[in-house]
């Protein structure tokens, strides 16, 4: 027992998180692909723009969901283990090898891409404008390319993790209050920044995502109880467990579609609201999304056939690699010389999504299968394969 926390003899492997990761990476790619037509289309009153706006805003749950999952897995794995120097050293060694090493390599790649294509597309111009100091600064702040801020945020949370783990192990009563504490901390910063600090890049700071991290920590620490509550079954619809499902889904639906509509009115009708309104819609949309995705993932695990569910899990296993490489695939796809009309523009964008997803997924999947040192580029794979055996359903999860 670690300061009142009972140690479990054997913990189940959290295979379900790979389905959530797969759904999250699908959302990330939707956001990045649709940002192209959002910026390019002149006729913003067209039905096509409506669909692009919906996909762009609705799918913004990716980064918060990955942060939630990271905290859930960390605290599920470490909370009942004695915190000592060996454990901390092992923790940071794994983060450096499997997260920061790919980050550094791809930061260099994306920096080369940015400089090369920004200054004449010649190596002479590249060498003239490239700067190690600029590159180091970009790496330090996660700005070598637009999507790498996620790793920068994760690094901040890795620094926080041992201290937070130590506090919660020594003050276990605090674990019950993590969700509202995270909410208060994040919104205190939002309001302070709005009224006083005015820091423009607040999305680069871990405090802007601390509520998702604390909610993930709570769910990881209390995972057996949380899992029993989150799984949807017909029998639970008539139990006390379902009392929180209705407000959860209500808030998620209202905030998600409210977020979509707010940005549609802003982009189409030049509507402008207080920035706190945008923040509020986005927060409740993305704060409830990880829980909705978990419920959906358990449902998919129970209902889809083994081949389909294992394909989704495979995408989840490859999701970090897909995240880190997909921006390069997308960049080169939209540089292809293509003649398209308004009638085929939707197909052009849709093909961009398919090419970006499948090409990125294919590269990562093949590398992880055949290249021993693929971890240097795309991170680690789970030690125990998380795939479902044919005909096997999660124990105790069959619908009543």
N, C-alpha and C positions, 0 to 999 in steps of 0.2 A: 504493500500500500504506500502511495506517495502522498503524504500530508492529507490523509482522509479520502484519497481517490482509490477506489478498488481496482486492482490490476486484473485484467481479463487474461485467462490462460491462453486462449487462442482466438485471435480476431479473424473475422471473415475478410476476404479480399474484396475491396470496393470496386468490383467489376462494373457496377452500374455507372460510375463516374465517366467511363469512356464513352458511353452513349451521350451523356450531357456534354462532354468535350466535343464530340462530333457535331452536335446541334449548335454549340457555340461557335465552332470554326465555320460552319455553314453561314451563320449570321454575320461573322466578321467579313467574309468574302462578299456577301450581298452588299454590305455597307460600302466597301471599297470599290466594287464594280459599279454600283449605281451612282457613286459620287461623280463619275465621268459625265453621264447624261444630265445629272442635276446641274452641273456647271456649264455644259455645252448647249443645252436646248434653249432656243429662243422663245418658242411657243409654249409657255408654261401653263397655258389654259387647256392644252390637249389632254385627252384621256391617258396617253402614254406617259406624260409627266406625272400624272396622278399615281400611276402604278410604280414608277421609279421612286417617287417621294415616299410612298408607303413602304417599299422594300428598304429604302435607305434609313428611315427613322425607326421602323418597327424592329429591325434587327440590331439595334445598338446595344443589345444586352451582352455582346461577346466578351469584352474586357472585364466588366464586373463579374460575369459568371466564372471566368477563369480565375479571378482573384478569390472569389468565394470557394471554388473547388480546391485551390491551393491551400487555403487555410483549413478547410474541412479535413483534407488528407493529412496535413502536418499535425494538427492537434489530435486527430484520431490515432495517429501513429505514435506520437511522442508524449502525450499528456500523462500517461501512467508509467513512464520510464524515468528513472532517476537522472536528473540533469547534472552532468559533470563535464569536465574538460574534454574527455574522449568523445562523448556524444556530440558536443558542440563542434569539435574539430571535424568529425565525420559528416555532420550536417553541412558545414561550409565547404568541405571538400567536394561533396556531391553537387552542391549548387554551382561551384566554380567549374567543375568538369562538364556537367550536363546542361547547364543554363548559360553561364557566362562565356564559356569557350565558343559555343555556336554563335552567341551574340557578338563576340569580338570578331570572329571570322566574317560573319555576314555584314557587320558594320563596315568593315574594310571594303567588302564587295559593293555595298550600296553607296559608300562614299565615292568610290571610283566611278560608278554609274552616274551619280549626280554631277560630279565635276566634269566628266567626259562629255556628257550630253548638254551641259549648261554653257560650255565655252567652245563652240565651234566644231565639236566632234573630231578633234585631232589630238594625237598624243602630245604634240608640241604644246598645244593650248592647255592640255591637262597638266603637264609638268610645270607650266608657268603659273597655274592657279592653285594647284594642290598645295596643301600646307599641313604638316604634321600637327602643328598646334591647333589648327581648326579641326582636324580629324579627332584629336584627343578630346577637345571640348565637346564635340558632337557625341562621341562615345560616352563621355562622362555624364551627359544629360539625356541620353537616349534619342538623339536627334539626327543620327546618320541617315535615317529614312523615316517617313511619316508614321509607320506602324511599330517602330522599335521602342517607343515610349513605354510599352507594356513591360518590357524586360527591366527598364529603368525603375518603374514602379515596384516590380517584383523584388528588385535588389534592395530597395528601401525597406520593404516588408520583411525580407530575410534578415536584415540588420535588427529589426524590431523583435523578431520571433523569439530568440532565447530569453530576452528580458521579459517579454509578455508571458512566456511559458513559466519562467521562474516565479513571477508574481502570482499567476493563477494556481500554480502548484502549492504555494505557501498560503494563499488566500482563496481556497476553493469555493467559498461562498460567493465570490465575485463572478464565478462562471455563470451563475443563474441570471446575471444582469448584463451579460455581454451585448445583447442585441440593442437594448436601449442606450447603453453607454456608447456604443459605436455610432448610433443615430445622433446622439447629442454632440459627440466630438466632431463628426463630419459637418453637421449643420451649424455648429458654432463657428467652424472655420469658414463655411460658405457665407454666413452673415458678416463675419469680421472682414472677409475679403471684399464683399460687396460694398460695405459701408466705409471701410477704412483702408485696408491694405492695397486693394486694386491690383493684385498680382495677375498678370495676363495668362501665364502658363500654369494655372492651378491644376489643370488636368495632368500635369507631369509629376504632381506631388502625391505621395501615398495617402496623406490625410484626406484627399478628395475621394478615396475609396475605402476608408477605414471602416465604414459601416458594413460593407460587404465582407471584409476580412473578419470582423468580429462576429458577424452572423455565421460565417463559415466555421470559425473557431467553436462557437456554441454548438453547432450541429455536429462537429467532429467529436467534441467531448461527450455529448449526450446522444451519440449516433444510434444506439439500439432503440432508445425511446423515440428519437426523431424519426427513424426509419419506420417504426410502427405507425407513427402518425401520418407520414407523408404518402404512404402507399394507398392508392385508391382501390377500394373494393365495394361491392354492392352492400355487404353487411355493415360496413362502416358508415354508409350514408345515413343510417338510422341510429348512430351512436354519437356520444359527446365529441369524438374525434373530428367529426365532420363540421362542428360548429365554427372552426376556424377556416375551413375550406372555402365557405361561401364568401366571407369578407376578403380572403386572399385573392380569389378569382375575380371578385368584383373590383377590387383596387387595381389588379393587373389589367383587366380589360379596359376600365375607365381611363387609367393613366396611359396605357399604350396607345389607344386610339386618340386620346386627348393630345398626346405628344405628336402623333402623326398629323393631326389636324392643325395644331398650332404651327408646325413648321410648313405645312402646306399653305396656310393663310399668309405666313411670312414670305414665302418664296413666290407665291402667285399674285397676291394682292398687296404686297409691300406693307403688310401689317407688322407693327412693332409693339411688343409688350415689355414689361419690366423683366429684366434678366432673371429675377428670382422665380418668375412663373415658368420660364423654360427649364430652370434648374429643378423646380418642384416636379413638373411632369416627368422629366428625364429620370429623376431619382426614384420615384415610386414605380415607374415603368421598369427600370433596371434592377431595383431592389427586390421586387417580387418575382422577377423572371427566373432566377436560379431555382427557386422553389417550384415554380410551375414546370420548368424543364426537368427537374428531378421526378415530379409526379408523372410527367409525360414519358420519361425514360423508363420508369418501372412498368408503366402500361405497355410500352413497346416491347420491353423484354419479355413480358408475359404473353403477348398476343402475336408477335411476328414470328415467322418460321426461322429456323436456326441459321440458314444461309444469309438471310437478309440482316438479322440482328448481328451476326458476326462480321458482316461487311461494315455495318455502322460502327461496331466496336473497333474494327481495324482503322477506320478513319479517326476515331478517338485516340487510339494509340499513336497515330502519326500526326496528331493535331498540332503539337508544338513545332514540328518540322514544317508542316504545311503553313502554319502561321508565319514562320520566319522567312520562307522562300516565296510565298505566293505573290508578294508585292513585286518581285522581280519578273515573274511570269506575266503578271498583269501589265506591268510597264512595257514589256516588249510586245505583248499582244496589241496594245493600242498604238504602237508605232508601226504596225504593218500597214502598207499602202493598200487601202480598200476603198473602192467606189461603192457607195451605198446611197439609196434614196430614203426619203422619209418613211416609205412603206417597209423598208428592210432594216431600219435603224434598230428596232426592237430586237430583231433576230441577231443583229451584230452585237448588241450588248449581251443578249442571252448566251450567245456563243462565247463571248468573253468570260462569262461566269463559268460555263462548262469547261472551257480550255484551262482557265486558271485553277479550278478545283482539281480536275482530273490529272493535269500535267504535274501539278505540285504534289498531289497525293501519290501519283505513280513514281515520281522521283524518290520521295521519302520512303515509300513502301519497298521499292526495289533495293534502295541503299540499306535499309534496316535488315533486309533479308539476306543480302549477299555481301555487304561490305562490313568487315569486322569493326573498323574504326568509324562507322557512320555516326556514332555518338558525338563526335567532334563537330559535326554539322547540324545534326537533327535531334540531339538529346538522347536520353536513355529509353530503352523499352522496359516494360514490366518484367520482373524476374519470372513470375508465374504467368503463363498465358491467360488472359482474361476471357477467352472465348467460351461460349456456351456449348456444352456437349449436346449432340443430337437428341432432341426430345426431352431435354432437361430444363426444368423451370426453377427459378430461385426458391430455395427451401422456405416454405411458410408463406409464399407470396401468391399462391393460387387464388384467383378471385372466388369469393363465396357464391 
